[in-house]
Amino acid sequence: MLYDTIIIGTGPAGISAALTLKIHNKSLLLLGSKNLSEKITKAEKISNYPGFPSVTGEQLNAAFKAHLETMRIEITEKMATSVISMGGHYAVTAQTEFYETKTVIIAAGVTASSTVENEEKFLGKGVSYCATCDGGLYKNQKMAVICTNPRFTHEVEYLADLAETLYFFPAYKVSSDLSVSGNVKILNSFPVSAQGDKRLSEIVLKNEERLEVNALFCLRDCISPNTLLPELKMRDGHIVTDRSMKTNLKGCFACGDCTGRPYQYVKAAGEGNAAAHGVIEYLAACE
């Protein structure tokens, strides 16, 4: 199936874009978390979102979920790992799935966790963002996994079953019922650098300890936009857009925190609406 658009991200920007496109009867795929935005959920109080005075983050997130359900918009709970230009359209890989679309809206927010030095250099050469895609390539070898969200626990367990040794770096308190075998070593000092010649061969931790590994899996809620789509024009770590949220790439739009400050929910929602209208205009011009 060739979608009219694929939206990457389920924060206010992605939700706003999805709602507008649904109203205009466009076929869409919404990629992200069914819990929507963890950043919003953790907000103690939000006072500047119109119509929701002094709302908590949990309440606003619940309202977003209810709105999506009312509009019958489903979320595909997969993390996009790459966007590839196919000439007249785009291909999006999300873990083991491959989707095609006329346009793309990047609404993935900003990467909350720091990337590892040389991470992009070794992408596809020992560094991966998808355990189920690439784990089998390193069976019975030494692996490391950075995990920023418990929702990826099943991928950590999958790697544990494959690895000779798995160095596990969770960015959260690990549940006591985590089903991992004795070959898993949970470490607190995070990797800061990836090293090697043509391929990854070791990681350096913050405490300067060095670990020999054949693979490093980075399981995060989102990855940097220029890793998703290297041709994107960036400035100060954000995607450059015009007022209709167009990027420098034809048929590619961006909205929300990934386009820059202020990191405000109401700003993100407005940009999502603008991006959706940009997509509508683009599709009409292509007909």
C-alpha positions as CSV (number, residue, x, y, z in Angstrom):
1,M,0.0,0.0,0.0
2,L,1.2,3.5,-0.8
3,Y,0.0,5.9,1.9
4,D,-0.7,9.5,1.4
5,T,1.5,10.2,4.4
6,I,3.4,8.5,7.2
7,I,3.6,10.4,10.5
8,I,6.6,9.6,12.7
9,G,5.8,10.5,16.3
10,T,2.8,10.5,18.7
11,G,3.3,13.7,20.6
12,P,1.0,16.7,20.2
13,A,2.5,17.5,16.7
14,G,2.0,14.1,15.3
15,I,-1.5,13.7,16.8
16,S,-2.5,17.1,15.5
17,A,-1.3,16.3,12.0
18,A,-3.1,12.9,12.1
19,L,-6.4,14.4,13.1
20,T,-6.3,17.1,10.4
21,L,-5.4,14.5,7.7
22,K,-8.1,12.1,8.8
23,I,-10.7,14.9,8.5
24,H,-9.5,15.4,4.9
25,N,-9.8,11.7,4.2
26,K,-6.1,11.1,3.6
27,S,-4.6,7.6,4.1
28,L,-2.1,7.7,6.9
29,L,0.1,5.6,9.1
30,L,0.9,6.9,12.5
31,L,4.1,5.4,14.0
32,G,4.9,5.8,17.6
33,S,4.0,4.8,21.2
34,K,0.4,3.9,22.1
35,N,1.2,5.7,25.4
36,L,1.7,8.8,23.3
37,S,4.1,11.2,24.9
38,E,5.9,10.2,28.1
39,K,7.1,13.8,28.3
40,I,3.5,15.0,28.6
41,T,2.5,12.3,31.1
42,K,5.3,13.4,33.5
43,A,4.1,17.1,33.4
44,E,2.8,18.1,36.8
45,K,0.7,21.0,35.4
46,I,0.1,22.6,32.1
47,S,-1.5,26.1,32.1
48,N,-1.2,27.4,28.5
49,Y,-3.0,24.7,26.4
50,P,-6.3,26.4,25.2
51,G,-9.4,24.8,26.6
52,F,-7.5,22.9,29.3
53,P,-6.8,25.2,32.2
54,S,-4.4,23.8,34.9
55,V,-4.6,20.3,33.3
56,T,-2.1,17.6,34.4
57,G,0.0,15.9,31.9
58,E,-1.8,12.6,32.4
59,Q,-5.2,14.3,31.8
60,L,-4.0,15.9,28.6
61,N,-2.5,12.7,27.4
62,A,-5.8,10.9,28.2
63,A,-7.7,13.5,26.2
64,F,-5.4,13.0,23.2
65,K,-6.0,9.2,23.4
66,A,-9.7,9.7,23.5
67,H,-9.7,12.1,20.5
68,L,-7.7,9.6,18.4
69,E,-10.1,6.8,19.4
70,T,-13.1,9.0,18.5
71,M,-11.5,9.6,15.0
72,R,-10.6,5.9,14.7
73,I,-7.0,6.6,14.2
74,E,-4.8,3.6,15.1
75,I,-1.2,3.8,16.2
76,T,1.3,1.4,14.8
77,E,3.7,0.9,17.7
78,K,7.0,0.6,15.9
79,M,10.0,2.9,15.9
80,A,11.0,4.3,12.5
81,T,14.6,3.6,11.9
82,S,15.1,5.1,8.4
83,V,13.4,7.2,5.7
84,I,14.6,6.6,2.2
85,S,13.8,8.7,-0.9
86,M,12.6,6.6,-3.7
87,G,12.4,9.4,-6.3
88,G,8.7,10.3,-6.3
89,H,7.9,8.9,-2.9
90,Y,9.5,7.6,0.3
91,A,10.1,4.3,2.0
92,V,10.1,4.1,5.8
93,T,11.6,1.2,7.7
94,A,10.2,0.5,11.1
95,Q,11.9,-2.4,12.9
96,T,11.2,-5.3,10.6
97,E,8.5,-3.6,8.5
98,F,8.8,-1.6,5.3
99,Y,6.2,1.0,4.3
100,E,5.8,3.3,1.3
101,T,4.3,6.7,1.2
102,K,3.9,9.8,-0.9
103,T,4.9,12.1,1.9
104,V,6.5,12.0,5.4
105,I,5.8,14.1,8.4
106,I,8.6,13.9,11.0
107,A,7.2,14.7,14.5
108,A,9.6,12.7,16.5
109,G,10.5,15.3,19.1
110,V,14.0,15.7,20.3
111,T,16.3,12.9,21.4
112,A,16.2,13.1,25.2
113,S,19.2,10.8,25.7
114,S,22.7,11.6,24.6
115,T,24.0,9.8,21.5
116,V,27.2,7.8,21.7
117,E,30.3,9.3,20.0
118,N,30.8,7.6,16.6
119,E,27.3,6.1,16.8
120,E,26.4,7.2,13.2
121,K,29.9,6.2,11.9
122,F,29.3,2.6,12.9
123,L,25.6,2.4,12.0
124,G,25.2,-0.8,10.0
125,K,28.7,-1.8,11.1
126,G,27.9,-3.0,14.6
127,V,25.5,-0.3,15.7
128,S,21.8,-0.9,15.3
129,Y,18.5,0.6,16.4
130,C,16.5,-2.7,16.0
131,A,17.2,-5.8,18.0
132,T,14.8,-8.1,16.1
133,C,16.2,-6.9,12.8
134,D,19.8,-7.4,13.4
135,G,20.2,-9.4,16.6
136,G,20.6,-12.7,14.7
137,L,23.7,-11.3,13.0
138,Y,25.6,-11.4,16.3
139,K,24.4,-14.7,17.7
140,N,26.8,-16.2,20.3
141,Q,28.8,-12.9,20.3
142,K,29.3,-10.1,22.8
143,M,26.6,-7.4,22.6
144,A,25.7,-4.2,24.4
145,V,22.3,-2.6,24.6
146,I,21.3,0.9,25.6
147,C,17.6,1.0,26.5
148,T,15.7,4.2,27.4
149,N,12.2,2.8,27.9
150,P,10.8,-0.3,29.5
151,R,8.5,-0.9,26.5
152,F,11.6,-2.2,24.7
153,T,12.2,-4.9,27.4
154,H,11.1,-7.7,25.0
155,E,13.9,-6.7,22.6
156,V,16.4,-6.8,25.5
157,E,15.2,-10.3,26.4
158,Y,15.5,-11.3,22.7
159,L,19.1,-10.2,22.6
160,A,19.9,-12.0,25.9
161,D,18.7,-15.2,24.3
162,L,21.2,-14.7,21.4
163,A,24.2,-13.2,23.0
164,E,27.3,-14.9,24.6
165,T,27.4,-11.9,26.9
166,L,25.0,-9.0,26.9
167,Y,26.0,-5.7,28.6
168,F,22.7,-4.0,29.5
169,F,22.6,-0.2,30.1
170,P,19.0,0.7,31.2
171,A,18.1,4.4,31.6
172,Y,15.4,3.4,34.2
173,K,15.0,1.2,37.2
174,V,14.9,-2.4,36.0
175,S,11.9,-4.4,37.1
176,S,12.7,-7.4,39.3
177,D,10.7,-9.6,37.0
178,L,12.8,-8.8,33.9
179,S,13.3,-12.2,32.3
180,V,16.9,-12.3,31.3
181,S,19.5,-15.1,31.7
182,G,22.7,-15.3,33.6
183,N,24.7,-14.0,30.6
184,V,23.3,-10.4,31.2
185,K,25.4,-7.9,33.0
186,I,23.5,-4.8,34.1
187,L,25.8,-1.8,34.2
188,N,25.3,1.8,35.5
189,S,28.1,3.7,33.8
190,F,26.8,4.4,30.3
191,P,28.7,4.1,27.0
192,V,30.0,7.5,25.7
193,S,32.0,6.3,22.7
194,A,32.1,3.6,20.1
195,Q,35.5,2.5,18.8
196,G,36.8,0.3,16.1
197,D,38.5,0.2,12.7
198,K,36.1,-0.6,9.9
199,R,33.6,-2.1,12.3
200,L,32.6,-1.6,15.9
201,S,35.0,-3.5,18.2
202,E,34.6,-1.9,21.7
203,I,32.7,0.7,23.7
204,V,34.1,3.2,26.2
205,L,32.1,3.9,29.3
206,K,31.7,7.1,31.2
207,N,34.0,5.7,33.9
208,E,36.6,5.1,31.2
209,E,36.1,1.3,31.3
210,R,36.5,-0.3,27.9
211,L,34.4,-3.3,26.8
212,E,35.0,-5.5,23.8
213,V,31.7,-5.9,21.9
214,N,30.6,-7.0,18.4
215,A,27.4,-5.0,18.5
216,L,25.8,-2.0,20.2
217,F,21.9,-1.8,20.1
218,C,20.5,1.7,20.9
219,L,16.8,1.2,21.8
220,R,15.4,4.7,22.2
221,D,11.9,6.3,21.8
222,C,13.3,8.3,18.9
223,I,16.5,8.7,16.9
224,S,18.0,11.9,15.6
225,P,16.3,13.3,12.4
226,N,19.5,13.4,10.4
227,T,20.0,9.7,11.2
228,L,16.5,9.0,10.0
229,L,17.1,11.0,6.8
230,P,20.7,12.1,6.4
231,E,19.8,14.6,3.6
232,L,17.7,16.8,5.9
233,K,18.9,20.3,6.4
234,M,19.6,20.9,10.1
235,R,20.6,23.9,12.2
236,D,21.7,23.7,15.8
237,G,20.4,20.1,16.0
238,H,16.9,20.9,14.7
239,I,15.2,20.4,11.3
240,V,15.0,23.6,9.2
241,T,11.4,24.3,7.9
242,D,9.4,27.1,6.4
243,R,6.1,28.4,7.7
244,S,4.2,25.5,6.1
245,M,6.6,23.1,7.8
246,K,8.3,22.0,4.5
247,T,11.8,20.8,4.8
248,N,14.5,21.1,2.1
249,L,13.3,17.7,0.8
250,K,10.3,17.5,-1.6
251,G,7.3,15.8,0.1
252,C,9.0,15.8,3.6
253,F,7.6,17.9,6.4
254,A,8.5,18.3,10.0
255,C,6.8,19.7,13.1
256,G,7.0,19.9,16.9
257,D,10.1,19.9,19.1
258,C,12.3,18.6,16.3
259,T,12.0,21.9,14.5
260,G,13.3,23.9,17.4
261,R,12.3,26.0,20.5
262,P,10.1,26.8,22.2
263,Y,9.4,23.2,23.3
264,Q,5.8,23.9,24.0
265,Y,2.8,21.5,23.5
266,V,0.6,24.2,22.0
267,K,3.4,25.2,19.6
268,A,3.8,21.6,18.6
269,A,0.1,21.1,18.0
270,G,-0.1,24.2,15.8
271,E,2.9,23.1,13.7
272,G,1.3,19.6,13.3
273,N,-1.8,21.2,11.8
274,A,0.3,23.4,9.5
275,A,2.3,20.3,8.4
276,A,-0.9,18.5,7.6
277,H,-2.1,21.3,5.4
278,G,1.3,21.4,3.8
279,V,0.8,17.7,2.9
280,I,-2.7,18.3,1.6
281,E,-1.5,21.1,-0.7
282,Y,1.5,19.0,-1.9
283,L,-0.7,16.1,-2.7
284,A,-3.2,18.3,-4.6
285,A,-0.3,19.7,-6.7
286,C,0.8,16.2,-7.6
287,E,-2.6,15.1,-8.9
